[in-house]
Amino acid sequence: MSAVSMPDEVVHRDGIEEAPAREYMVPVARIMGDPKQGRKRFTDEAIRQMADSIEADGLIHAVVLKPAPDHAESGMFMLVAGETRWRAHQLLGRKLIRAVIRTADAQSYMIGLVENLVRT
């Protein structure tokens, strides 16, 4: 059994092309937060609101991950973007989360930076 699997359904329509980044279903337990994450405070209220939104509407945006340094052999991933979504999945007891996996550190850094700047 694979630890990371593709979603069962992919919608294809005329004029829509697959983006270069594929999404995967990744075990929530195989994800760790980034200790270098610029955002340090995640309120219980914000996580609960996200969990309520996920319950009502599903996960709108996939989290962004990269292979975890020093843990790559174990198949662990580190969050680049989406820590509140990840924490909400943990709160809900979800086993899998939809994710995009990046490997370029510079690209990962920019994605995380932009996501945090949007909040300020």
Disulfide bonds with the S-S distance in Angstrom:
none
